[in-house]
Amino acid sequence: MSARETILKRLRERADGPLTAPESDFAVVTGRDWSAEERLARFERLITSVHGEVVHVTRDDWTRALAKLLSDRGVNRLALGREHPVAAEARAALVDTEVELVDVDRDIETWQREQFDRVDAGLTSVGGAIAETGSLWLWPTPDEPRRLSLVPPVHIAVLEADAIEDTFFDVIESRGWAGGMPTNALLISGPSKTADIEQTLAYGVHGPRELIVLVRHAGAAAGDAGGTA
């Protein structure tokens, strides 16, 4: 019997019965009780404080805002998925533009250099956002793989205004992650940045240098429709 098996055997045969998990008090990580307006304002304040950009759009006009954004930024090649409604709507809206749509549902080995050298931006949906930390959370899929938000120099994320929750704990609870934890959940709190020993920040060294969040509202966008924060 190995040392590991011996230890486990002793634990299973404890004289005072099996071990039970202690009671946990999660009050410190939940219960913020912010309103929808407070969540949105807090998320926007925090993510823009670290050089993220927020653009308010409606669900009817968001693809026009996307096309203008791509034109203003000089994006010629946009990587995106196919199956998610966000990707499908974007593809339909951009089909007659000069933007080349780059398919990402390919074997990584066949286009590894292309995605690093010839993709200007990546477009993704997001699962939602966290007001407490100003973070987006993504659950990558084969249609929208992890590298889509991590490799291109510009990451454009589409967030539903009503998908912002108070805390990370609330996301875990509401989405039932305890019963089916995602294998590759991502938390994004701004563009990629790093600092040297003198604390000089540099953006885009290990990932996107720009993060643009299109916040989609059901009706008229909050504040100036289509405006930026």
C-alpha positions, 0 to 999 in steps of 0.5 A: 500500500502506498503512502497516499493510500495509507493516509486516505485509509486512515481518514476513511476509518476515523474513529469519530466518523467521516469528516464533514464540511464546516458551515460557511458564511458567504455574507462577505462576498455577496449581498450588495443589493445594488440596483441595475443602474448602480451595477452598470455605473460601477462596472463602467467606472471601474473598467474605464479606470484601467483603460477599458472603453465602454460604448452604449448601444441598443440591440437594434443599432449595435452593428452600426456602432460596430461598423463605425468603430471598426472604420474609425480604428482602421480594422481590416481583419476581424476574427469572430465566431459563427454560431453565437447570435452576436457573431451571426448578427455581426457577420450579416451586418459586415458582409458588404463592408471592406472588413475581412471576416476571419474564421476562428473555427479552425485547427490552431496549428493551421493558422497560428501565425496568421492570428498573431500577425494578420488579425486586427481585432477579435469580437466576442460575446460575454457571459456577463459582467461583475459590478464589484470588480469591473470585470467581464466573464467569458466562457469560451467555446469551440465557436468562440475560443479563448484565443479570440479574446487574448491574441488580437490587439483589439478585443471587442466584447458585447455585453447585455446591460442586464447581465451585470451581477453584483459579485463574482460569488453571485455569478457562481451561484446564479449560473450553478457553477458548483454543479458544472464548473466551466473548464476555461472561464475567463475574467477580463478587467481591462486591456493587457498591461504590465509594468517594469521595476520602475512601475511604468505601465505598458499596454498590449504586451501579453494580449490586447492593447485595447478593450472595447465593451459594447453595452447593449440596452433593450431600448434607448441606450443609457446617456447618449445613445452610441456614445463612449465613456 
